[in-house]
């Protein structure tokens, strides 16, 4: 599988963001979700727009601070890539994507 420069940069930015968050004592509950958002250049604001979930509701869910309902998880997945499984996207440990 070949990746474009933009895809590689997106992943590198995601890794950098996660590293900064870790250094600051912040954690990410769903590392795969964050990585896929970065890979697809999707911010929480864009995700909110695509899913119809208000930003103020969605942001704490993406950070893992509030539970994600099944219907919301499906909307989030569909807004990023329908080929990703919910198990992968919302795993609490980083996993390898299977598309």
C-alpha positions in Angstrom: 0.0 0.0 0.0 1.4 3.4 -0.9 0.7 6.6 0.9 0.7 10.2 -0.3 2.8 12.9 1.2 -0.3 14.5 2.6 -1.4 11.2 4.3 2.1 10.8 5.8 2.1 14.4 7.1 -1.4 13.9 8.6 -0.2 10.8 10.5 3.0 12.6 11.6 0.9 15.5 12.9 -1.4 13.1 14.8 1.6 11.5 16.4 3.0 14.9 17.3 -0.3 15.9 18.8 -0.6 12.8 20.9 3.0 13.2 22.0 2.4 16.8 23.1 -0.8 15.7 24.9 1.1 12.9 26.7 3.8 15.3 27.8 1.2 17.7 29.2 -0.4 14.9 31.1 -3.4 14.7 28.8 -4.5 11.4 27.4 -6.5 10.3 24.5 -9.1 7.6 25.1 -9.4 6.6 21.4 -6.0 6.8 19.7 -7.3 5.2 16.5 -10.1 7.7 16.3 -7.6 10.5 16.7 -5.2 9.0 14.2 -8.0 8.5 11.6 -9.2 12.0 12.1 -5.7 13.3 11.4 -5.2 10.9 8.5 -8.4 12.2 6.9 -7.7 15.9 7.9 -10.9 16.0 10.0 -11.1 18.3 13.0 -13.7 18.0 15.7 -15.5 21.0 14.1 -15.6 19.2 10.7 -16.7 16.0 12.4 -19.5 17.9 14.2 -20.6 19.4 10.9 -20.7 16.0 9.1 -22.4 14.1 11.9 -24.8 16.8 13.1 -23.6 16.3 16.7 -23.1 19.7 18.3 -19.4 20.5 18.9 -19.9 21.0 22.6 -21.4 17.5 22.8 -18.9 15.9 20.4 -15.6 17.3 21.7 -15.7 15.6 25.2 -16.8 12.3 23.6 -13.8 12.4 21.1 -11.5 13.1 24.1 -13.0 10.1 26.0 -14.4 12.3 28.7 -18.0 11.3 28.1 -19.4 8.0 26.8 -20.2 7.6 23.1 -23.6 6.2 22.2 -23.8 3.5 19.5 -25.7 5.8 17.2 -23.1 8.5 17.7 -20.3 6.0 17.1 -21.9 5.0 13.8 -22.3 8.7 12.7 -18.6 9.4 13.6 -17.4 6.3 11.8 -19.5 7.1 8.7 -18.2 10.7 8.7 -14.6 9.4 8.7 -14.7 6.2 6.6 -17.5 3.6 6.3 -14.8 1.0 5.9 -13.5 1.2 9.4 -15.0 -1.0 12.1 -16.3 0.5 15.3 -14.1 -1.9 17.3 -11.0 -0.5 15.7 -12.1 3.2 15.8 -13.1 3.2 19.4 -10.4 0.8 20.8 -8.8 2.2 23.9 -5.4 1.0 22.7 -3.9 1.8 19.2 -4.6 -1.0 16.7 -3.7 -1.5 13.1 -6.5 -0.6 10.7 -8.1 -3.4 8.7 -9.9 -2.0 5.6 
